[in-house]
Amino acid sequence: MSNTAGDPGAQAHRHAAYVALLAALAGLMFGLDVGVISGAQQFIQREFAVSDRMLEHIVSSMMFGAAVGAACAGWLSGHFGRKRSLVFSAALFVAGSLACAVAWSPESLIAARIALGLAIGVAAFTAPLYLAEIAPEDKRGAMISTYQLMITIGIFVAFLSDLAFSYTESWRWMLGIIALPGALFLLGVLGLPESPRWLVLRGRSTDATTVLRKLRGDDAIATREVADIEAQLQTPQSGLRLFMENRNFRRSVGLGVLLQVVQQLTGINVVMYYAPRIFQDLGYATSAQMWFTAIVGLTNVLATFIAIGFVDRWGRRPILYAGFVVMAVGLGVVGTLMHAGMGTQAERLLAVAMLLVFVVGFAFSAGPLVWTLCSEIQPLKGRDFGIGVSTVTNWVGTFIVGATFLTLLNHFGHAQTFWLYAAFNAAFILFTWALVPETKGVTLEKIERNLMEGKPLRRIGQ
């Protein structure tokens, strides 16, 4: 008869998996909000009779809030702890979702989405940090990848929800229904343990040992990990001072910023936030727009597994090269078909297929790899600062893209807008060759040593 139920190691493994899954659900919340506004916007525009410019403000207001939330999240999680920050984020997410559902004007909807963005910005910074700090060393990459996967699943689930509510044009339900998983997430987060690293940082090593004992199921391992954390904390974070004083650190922070700008200028959030509008421009009716949008979400989920499976086999640079080529071709063909007019159903279906090809290209390359690289290239003393700057840059870039896409369509032209993003992706092949290092199989210590010795950025992984 099996005795795994009473095995402390097995119990600890189940407990750690449960804790990690709950924390990763923060990514689901993020993905849900990205998805719901995509399906709801055409009905919002109709009810409030707003212009495309105001619609851009409604869509992008969440990203503005997220940028502010991400900028504050480092202080919040450091001062109040990772768990309390996640509780605050979950509670604000629920409140923001409900406020969106009862919005009585475009201005009130923008205010509610800013609050929702604050919640998502805090969670987007805190959840991966928390996961990294509670995960066993041999499971850390998988647990953080689970968070990224949850984002894509959240987008897909939201697209399905949009599809269901689109038949009755119930945009308030689209925006409000995500409060339900948000409330369940809030209840779950209340039961999470605090991060052992934060507890040690606050001088509570005994509490940290207790948490790790429950997560690892072994007293010796828990004691050793606390000792390791205490040793690591002898190297205090001094990111801002290091940034001001050290040219080489400024180079790594600058590369992190550029990587996030590149990720946003691929055009992925144009597709994720405005997919129904794009399918409308391709000549499809509302029901077809929502079905194709759901297929975009599913494609995004499935293609993410390509990166998870191959990033440590093929390396960062080859995958980025392949991704940028695929994205450039995909958007270039879509732009060309739009320019030609798409007079037949076959041409419209080809445009949909090439848009899906673009999504695949992003999901297996720039999507997950930019975040991986941004964490790998920062030296230990400035890692929190460097990753924080990268995260804020990501949200600012998302905000700019979300706030300009419809304006580009209306003033620059549909085909020209897609050609522009295709050209960006082609240029990013050269960017990858010139600046992006190959970090596969290289220790963080070696990358830091090469960076601080002044080696060219593209060679700091050699």
C-alpha positions as semicolon CSV with decimal commas, in nm:
position;residue;x (nm);y (nm);z (nm)
1;M;0,000;0,000;0,000
2;S;0,138;0,341;-0,099
3;N;0,236;0,573;0,182
4;T;0,284;0,888;-0,026
5;A;-0,003;1,059;0,154
6;G;0,204;1,058;0,473
7;D;0,539;1,125;0,304
8;P;0,659;1,474;0,409
9;G;0,845;1,515;0,080
10;A;0,539;1,431;-0,129
11;Q;0,320;1,658;0,082
12;A;0,571;1,942;0,046
13;H;0,585;1,887;-0,329
14;R;0,205;1,913;-0,356
15;H;0,201;2,220;-0,133
16;A;0,473;2,392;-0,338
17;A;0,291;2,312;-0,663
18;Y;-0,032;2,456;-0,519
19;V;0,144;2,774;-0,404
20;A;0,314;2,816;-0,741
21;L;-0,009;2,762;-0,933
22;L;-0,191;3,022;-0,724
23;A;0,085;3,277;-0,777
24;A;0,095;3,202;-1,150
25;L;-0,278;3,277;-1,169
26;A;-0,179;3,644;-1,147
27;G;-0,078;3,597;-1,511
28;L;-0,428;3,470;-1,585
29;M;-0,573;3,795;-1,447
30;F;-0,339;3,992;-1,673
31;G;-0,437;3,790;-1,978
32;L;-0,808;3,812;-1,902
33;D;-0,807;4,191;-1,912
34;V;-0,603;4,202;-2,233
35;G;-0,861;3,976;-2,394
36;V;-1,190;4,123;-2,274
37;I;-1,135;4,476;-2,401
38;S;-1,056;4,339;-2,746
39;G;-1,404;4,190;-2,785
40;A;-1,591;4,464;-2,599
41;Q;-1,460;4,775;-2,775
42;Q;-1,688;4,773;-3,080
43;F;-1,997;4,753;-2,855
44;I;-1,860;5,022;-2,623
45;Q;-1,800;5,246;-2,923
46;R;-2,156;5,190;-3,041
47;E;-2,323;5,253;-2,702
48;F;-2,123;5,562;-2,607
49;A;-2,097;5,688;-2,969
50;V;-1,727;5,767;-2,929
51;S;-1,462;5,831;-3,195
52;D;-1,171;5,601;-3,271
53;R;-0,948;5,843;-3,082
54;M;-1,156;5,811;-2,765
55;L;-1,165;5,434;-2,813
56;E;-0,783;5,436;-2,818
57;H;-0,790;5,622;-2,485
58;I;-1,027;5,361;-2,337
59;V;-0,812;5,070;-2,456
60;S;-0,474;5,220;-2,363
61;S;-0,578;5,362;-2,023
62;M;-0,522;5,020;-1,866
63;M;-0,161;5,018;-1,993
64;F;-0,103;5,364;-1,848
65;G;-0,224;5,240;-1,509
66;A;-0,007;4,929;-1,544
67;A;0,303;5,140;-1,610
68;V;0,237;5,338;-1,291
69;G;0,164;5,015;-1,098
70;A;0,482;4,849;-1,221
71;A;0,686;5,159;-1,127
72;C;0,546;5,143;-0,771
73;A;0,553;4,765;-0,735
74;G;0,918;4,739;-0,632
75;W;0,866;4,969;-0,334
76;L;0,530;4,810;-0,251
77;S;0,658;4,451;-0,252
78;G;0,972;4,552;-0,064
79;H;0,790;4,749;0,206
80;F;0,476;4,542;0,258
81;G;0,588;4,203;0,130
82;R;0,515;3,996;-0,180
83;K;0,198;3,836;-0,039
84;R;0,034;4,162;0,069
85;S;0,118;4,317;-0,266
86;L;-0,057;4,029;-0,444
87;V;-0,358;4,062;-0,209
88;F;-0,377;4,435;-0,285
89;S;-0,349;4,366;-0,657
90;A;-0,621;4,099;-0,652
91;A;-0,862;4,319;-0,453
92;L;-0,803;4,616;-0,684
93;F;-0,850;4,388;-0,986
94;V;-1,194;4,280;-0,861
95;A;-1,296;4,638;-0,782
96;G;-1,168;4,765;-1,117
97;S;-1,350;4,491;-1,312
98;L;-1,681;4,569;-1,143
99;A;-1,629;4,944;-1,196
100;C;-1,573;4,880;-1,569
101;A;-1,898;4,683;-1,586
102;V;-2,107;4,968;-1,438
103;A;-1,930;5,257;-1,616
104;W;-2,179;5,530;-1,713
105;S;-1,955;5,729;-1,948
106;P;-1,631;5,697;-2,146
107;E;-1,451;5,897;-1,875
108;S;-1,570;5,669;-1,594
109;L;-1,465;5,365;-1,798
110;I;-1,118;5,514;-1,847
111;A;-1,087;5,577;-1,472
112;A;-1,193;5,219;-1,394
113;R;-0,945;5,079;-1,645
114;I;-0,664;5,286;-1,497
115;A;-0,741;5,126;-1,159
116;L;-0,746;4,785;-1,325
117;G;-0,410;4,867;-1,483
118;L;-0,260;4,958;-1,146
119;A;-0,360;4,612;-1,021
120;I;-0,212;4,437;-1,323
121;G;0,111;4,639;-1,310
122;V;0,169;4,544;-0,946
123;A;0,089;4,177;-1,014
124;A;0,304;4,163;-1,330
125;F;0,607;4,270;-1,125
126;T;0,533;4,086;-0,799
127;A;0,408;3,743;-0,916
128;P;0,721;3,638;-1,113
129;L;0,937;3,774;-0,829
130;Y;0,741;3,573;-0,574
131;L;0,757;3,259;-0,790
132;A;1,134;3,293;-0,829
133;E;1,172;3,326;-0,451
134;I;0,957;3,029;-0,345
135;A;1,050;2,787;-0,625
136;P;1,313;2,512;-0,579
137;E;1,621;2,586;-0,789
138;D;1,555;2,299;-1,032
139;K;1,193;2,409;-1,089
140;R;1,242;2,786;-1,109
141;G;1,241;2,816;-1,488
142;A;0,932;2,597;-1,526
143;M;0,741;2,787;-1,258
144;I;0,817;3,129;-1,410
145;S;0,730;2,993;-1,757
146;T;0,396;2,883;-1,611
147;Y;0,323;3,248;-1,529
148;Q;0,389;3,347;-1,892
149;L;0,172;3,058;-2,011
150;M;-0,110;3,171;-1,781
151;I;-0,111;3,511;-1,954
152;T;-0,175;3,349;-2,292
153;I;-0,442;3,120;-2,142
154;G;-0,612;3,422;-1,984
155;I;-0,622;3,598;-2,322
156;F;-0,772;3,288;-2,485
157;V;-1,035;3,239;-2,213
158;A;-1,132;3,606;-2,238
159;F;-1,166;3,575;-2,616
160;L;-1,401;3,277;-2,564
161;S;-1,601;3,479;-2,311
162;D;-1,620;3,768;-2,559
163;L;-1,746;3,527;-2,823
164;A;-2,026;3,402;-2,594
165;F;-2,141;3,752;-2,492
166;S;-2,105;3,900;-2,841
167;Y;-2,431;3,741;-2,957
168;T;-2,620;3,971;-2,716
169;E;-2,364;4,256;-2,739
170;S;-2,327;4,240;-2,358
171;W;-2,004;4,434;-2,325
172;R;-2,069;4,506;-1,955
173;W;-2,074;4,133;-1,887
174;M;-1,756;4,091;-2,090
175;L;-1,575;4,341;-1,866
176;G;-1,742;4,242;-1,539
177;I;-1,727;3,863;-1,557
178;I;-1,352;3,860;-1,494
179;A;-1,422;3,982;-1,139
180;L;-1,528;3,623;-1,061
181;P;-1,189;3,456;-1,126
182;G;-1,034;3,766;-0,967
183;A;-1,231;3,703;-0,646
184;L;-1,129;3,337;-0,644
185;F;-0,766;3,444;-0,693
186;L;-0,800;3,688;-0,401
187;L;-0,929;3,414;-0,171
188;G;-0,646;3,185;-0,276
189;V;-0,376;3,448;-0,232
190;L;-0,489;3,510;0,127
191;G;-0,367;3,158;0,208
192;L;-0,023;3,193;0,046
193;P;0,291;3,200;0,264
194;E;0,512;3,507;0,256
195;S;0,829;3,493;0,046
196;P;1,119;3,343;0,247
197;R;1,358;3,594;0,092
198;W;1,145;3,889;0,205
199;L;1,118;3,740;0,555
200;V;1,497;3,710;0,579
201;L;1,527;4,065;0,445
202;R;1,310;4,175;0,739
203;G;1,521;3,984;0,992
204;R;1,265;3,702;1,030
205;S;1,489;3,408;0,946
206;T;1,297;3,172;1,178
207;D;0,972;3,242;0,995
208;A;1,153;3,195;0,662
209;T;1,280;2,854;0,777
210;T;0,926;2,753;0,877
211;V;0,790;2,849;0,534
212;L;1,069;2,667;0,349
213;R;1,031;2,358;0,567
214;K;0,669;2,333;0,455
215;L;0,759;2,398;0,090
216;R;1,057;2,161;0,076
217;G;0,960;1,895;0,331
218;D;1,318;1,873;0,460
219;D;1,463;2,061;0,759
220;A;1,821;2,047;0,629
221;I;1,727;2,186;0,288
222;A;1,521;2,464;0,447
223;T;1,806;2,562;0,681
224;R;2,058;2,560;0,395
225;E;1,835;2,776;0,172
226;V;1,791;3,035;0,448
227;A;2,168;3,044;0,492
228;D;2,210;3,090;0,115
229;I;1,957;3,376;0,116
230;E;2,138;3,544;0,405
231;A;2,467;3,513;0,213
232;Q;2,311;3,657;-0,104
233;L;2,170;3,951;0,087
234;Q;2,522;4,047;0,186
235;T;2,530;4,189;-0,169
236;P;2,275;4,469;-0,131
237;Q;2,080;4,607;-0,426
238;S;2,219;4,947;-0,525
239;G;2,074;4,980;-0,872
240;L;2,027;5,356;-0,903
241;R;2,373;5,437;-0,767
242;L;2,530;5,170;-0,986
243;F;2,341;5,309;-1,286
244;M;2,477;5,658;-1,220
245;E;2,833;5,543;-1,159
246;N;2,890;5,246;-1,391
247;R;2,882;5,276;-1,769
248;N;2,864;4,901;-1,818
249;F;2,552;4,872;-1,604
250;R;2,394;5,152;-1,805
251;R;2,460;4,941;-2,115
252;S;2,271;4,641;-1,973
253;V;1,980;4,859;-1,857
254;G;1,975;5,024;-2,201
255;L;1,966;4,684;-2,372
256;G;1,679;4,579;-2,145
257;V;1,487;4,892;-2,245
258;L;1,555;4,834;-2,616
259;L;1,443;4,471;-2,591
260;Q;1,109;4,579;-2,446
261;V;1,067;4,848;-2,713
262;V;1,140;4,584;-2,976
263;Q;0,882;4,348;-2,825
264;Q;0,610;4,612;-2,845
265;L;0,700;4,732;-3,196
266;T;0,659;4,380;-3,332
267;G;0,289;4,469;-3,335
268;I;0,164;4,187;-3,111
269;N;-0,055;4,409;-2,896
270;V;-0,204;4,565;-3,207
271;V;-0,342;4,217;-3,279
272;M;-0,431;4,126;-2,920
273;Y;-0,615;4,450;-2,841
274;Y;-0,770;4,518;-3,182
275;A;-0,820;4,172;-3,337
276;P;-1,197;4,211;-3,402
277;R;-1,136;4,549;-3,567
278;I;-0,869;4,394;-3,791
279;F;-1,103;4,111;-3,891
280;Q;-1,375;4,369;-3,956
281;D;-1,138;4,549;-4,192
282;L;-1,075;4,216;-4,364
283;G;-1,446;4,205;-4,447
284;Y;-1,586;3,969;-4,182
285;A;-1,914;4,008;-3,991
286;T;-1,927;4,035;-3,609
287;S;-1,971;3,663;-3,535
288;A;-1,679;3,568;-3,763
289;Q;-1,465;3,843;-3,609
290;M;-1,516;3,693;-3,261
291;W;-1,453;3,336;-3,376
292;F;-1,129;3,433;-3,550
293;T;-1,024;3,633;-3,242
294;A;-1,071;3,320;-3,028
295;I;-0,855;3,126;-3,275
296;V;-0,585;3,394;-3,238
297;G;-0,591;3,336;-2,860
298;L;-0,565;2,957;-2,897
299;T;-0,277;2,993;-3,144
300;N;-0,096;3,217;-2,897
301;V;-0,129;2,955;-2,621
302;L;-0,014;2,660;-2,830
303;A;0,281;2,840;-2,991
304;T;0,414;2,941;-2,647
305;F;0,498;2,574;-2,588
306;I;0,747;2,593;-2,877
307;A;0,956;2,844;-2,681
308;I;0,930;2,645;-2,358
309;G;1,046;2,330;-2,538
310;F;1,330;2,472;-2,749
311;V;1,474;2,784;-2,585
312;D;1,744;2,587;-2,401
313;R;1,820;2,367;-2,703
314;W;1,841;2,615;-2,990
315;G;1,947;2,925;-2,800
316;R;1,808;3,278;-2,780
317;R;1,948;3,432;-3,098
318;P;1,842;3,160;-3,348
319;I;1,487;3,162;-3,210
320;L;1,471;3,543;-3,227
321;Y;1,601;3,541;-3,587
322;A;1,336;3,287;-3,685
323;G;1,061;3,475;-3,502
324;F;1,137;3,813;-3,661
325;V;1,150;3,659;-4,009
326;V;0,814;3,485;-3,955
327;M;0,655;3,802;-3,814
328;A;0,788;4,025;-4,093
329;V;0,657;3,787;-4,360
330;G;0,320;3,744;-4,188
331;L;0,246;4,115;-4,151
332;G;0,397;4,198;-4,489
333;V;0,159;3,957;-4,665
334;V;-0,140;4,089;-4,466
335;G;-0,050;4,445;-4,572
336;T;-0,011;4,340;-4,936
337;L;-0,349;4,164;-4,937
338;M;-0,512;4,473;-4,782
339;H;-0,350;4,689;-5,050
340;A;-0,479;4,458;-5,326
341;G;-0,834;4,474;-5,191
342;M;-0,907;4,108;-5,109
343;G;-1,190;4,057;-5,352
344;T;-1,233;3,685;-5,284
345;Q;-1,301;3,469;-4,981
346;A;-0,976;3,281;-5,045
347;E;-0,775;3,605;-5,019
348;R;-0,950;3,698;-4,693
349;L;-0,878;3,354;-4,547
350;L;-0,515;3,384;-4,656
351;A;-0,495;3,717;-4,468
352;V;-0,634;3,547;-4,153
353;A;-0,384;3,262;-4,192
354;M;-0,090;3,502;-4,225
355;L;-0,207;3,693;-3,918
356;L;-0,200;3,362;-3,728
357;V;0,149;3,296;-3,868
358;F;0,253;3,631;-3,720
359;V;0,109;3,532;-3,378
360;V;0,301;3,203;-3,388
361;G;0,622;3,391;-3,470
362;F;0,581;3,618;-3,170
363;A;0,469;3,349;-2,924
364;F;0,773;3,128;-2,979
365;S;1,029;3,410;-2,991
366;A;1,006;3,771;-2,875
367;G;0,715;3,702;-2,639
368;P;0,890;3,485;-2,378
369;L;1,255;3,544;-2,480
370;V;1,259;3,919;-2,421
371;W;1,162;3,861;-2,057
372;T;1,422;3,584;-2,025
373;L;1,700;3,802;-2,166
374;C;1,602;4,104;-1,956
375;S;1,652;3,899;-1,640
376;E;1,975;3,732;-1,759
377;I;2,173;4,040;-1,864
378;Q;2,142;4,242;-1,541
379;P;2,422;4,216;-1,279
380;L;2,325;4,099;-0,930
381;K;2,365;4,434;-0,755
382;G;2,136;4,607;-1,002
383;R;1,903;4,325;-1,104
384;D;1,590;4,461;-0,930
385;F;1,652;4,808;-1,078
386;G;1,723;4,678;-1,428
387;I;1,422;4,447;-1,441
388;G;1,203;4,721;-1,292
389;V;1,306;4,966;-1,566
390;S;1,241;4,697;-1,830
391;T;0,894;4,625;-1,691
392;V;0,792;4,991;-1,688
393;T;0,927;5,029;-2,044
394;N;0,713;4,736;-2,153
395;W;0,396;4,900;-2,026
396;V;0,485;5,241;-2,166
397;G;0,548;5,078;-2,504
398;T;0,218;4,889;-2,482
399;F;0,041;5,215;-2,398
400;I;0,193;5,395;-2,700
401;V;0,106;5,112;-2,939
402;G;-0,248;5,083;-2,804
403;A;-0,302;5,460;-2,822
404;T;-0,187;5,499;-3,184
405;F;-0,303;5,198;-3,387
406;L;-0,646;5,325;-3,492
407;T;-0,497;5,667;-3,568
408;L;-0,241;5,500;-3,794
409;L;-0,515;5,303;-3,972
410;N;-0,724;5,614;-4,030
411;H;-0,446;5,852;-4,135
412;F;-0,160;5,636;-4,264
413;G;-0,367;5,361;-4,426
414;H;-0,447;4,999;-4,347
415;A;-0,192;4,835;-4,574
416;Q;0,074;5,093;-4,487
417;T;0,027;5,034;-4,113
418;F;0,087;4,660;-4,147
419;W;0,384;4,722;-4,377
420;L;0,527;4,955;-4,112
421;Y;0,515;4,684;-3,846
422;A;0,654;4,431;-4,095
423;A;0,947;4,669;-4,158
424;F;1,006;4,699;-3,784
425;N;1,034;4,320;-3,756
426;A;1,277;4,306;-4,049
427;A;1,491;4,573;-3,880
428;F;1,490;4,374;-3,556
429;I;1,683;4,096;-3,730
430;L;1,973;4,343;-3,758
431;F;1,915;4,456;-3,398
432;T;1,947;4,095;-3,280
433;W;2,269;4,046;-3,477
434;A;2,425;4,369;-3,348
435;L;2,328;4,376;-2,980
436;V;2,161;4,062;-2,846
437;P;2,391;3,812;-2,669
438;E;2,354;3,435;-2,678
439;T;2,300;3,333;-2,314
440;K;2,208;2,967;-2,357
441;G;2,395;2,753;-2,106
442;V;2,595;3,048;-1,968
443;T;2,596;3,123;-1,594
444;L;2,465;3,457;-1,476
445;E;2,800;3,515;-1,307
446;K;2,989;3,480;-1,636
447;I;2,747;3,711;-1,817
448;E;2,794;3,971;-1,542
449;R;3,173;3,936;-1,552
450;N;3,183;3,984;-1,930
451;L;2,950;4,285;-1,906
452;M;3,156;4,456;-1,637
453;E;3,477;4,392;-1,832
454;G;3,332;4,605;-2,111
455;K;3,285;4,335;-2,374
456;P;3,043;4,423;-2,656
457;L;2,684;4,343;-2,557
458;R;2,646;4,077;-2,824
459;R;2,949;3,894;-2,679
460;I;2,872;3,900;-2,306
461;G;2,744;3,541;-2,327
462;Q;3,069;3,405;-2,472
